[in-house]
Amino acid sequence: MGIGFTELVVILVIILILFGPGKLPEIGKAMGRGIREFKDAQKNSNDRDKESDDKNDN
């Protein structure tokens, strides 16, 4: 169960109508930055957890 092709197209058309074609690159860039920051934060958290586990094992 997930979003099908038709639902995705409808969502994209609604976004296009609401924001217009000029704003879409800005929105995409902002979403990309947000996803990248989330991944970096998750990676840093996992690295800290791993370091903490290594210290506790000694």
ZIMO-V291138 format. One record per residue. N is the residue number from 1. SS is DSSP state (A for helix, B for strand, O for the rest). OMEGA is omega in whole degrees, -180 to 180 (999 if undefined). NEAR is the number of other ideal C-beta (glycine too) atoms within 8 Angstrom. Layout:
<<N,SS,OMEGA,NEAR> <N,SS,OMEGA,NEAR>>
This chain:
<<1,O,-180,1> <2,O,180,3> <3,O,178,5> <4,O,-178,6> <5,A,-178,5> <6,A,179,6> <7,A,179,8> <8,A,178,9> <9,A,179,8> <10,A,179,8> <11,A,180,9> <12,A,178,8> <13,A,178,8> <14,A,178,8> <15,A,179,10> <16,A,179,10> <17,A,-177,6> <18,A,-172,6> <19,A,-179,8> <20,O,-176,7> <21,A,-179,5> <22,A,-177,5> <23,A,-175,8> <24,A,178,11> <25,A,178,7> <26,A,180,7> <27,A,179,10> <28,A,180,8> <29,A,-180,8> <30,A,178,8> <31,A,178,8> <32,A,177,8> <33,A,180,8> <34,A,179,8> <35,A,179,8> <36,A,179,8> <37,A,179,8> <38,A,179,8> <39,A,179,8> <40,A,179,8> <41,A,179,8> <42,A,179,8> <43,A,179,8> <44,A,178,8> <45,A,179,8> <46,A,179,8> <47,A,179,8> <48,A,178,8> <49,A,-179,8> <50,A,178,8> <51,A,-180,8> <52,A,178,8> <53,A,179,8> <54,A,179,8> <55,A,-179,7> <56,A,-180,6> <57,A,-178,5> <58,O,999,4>>
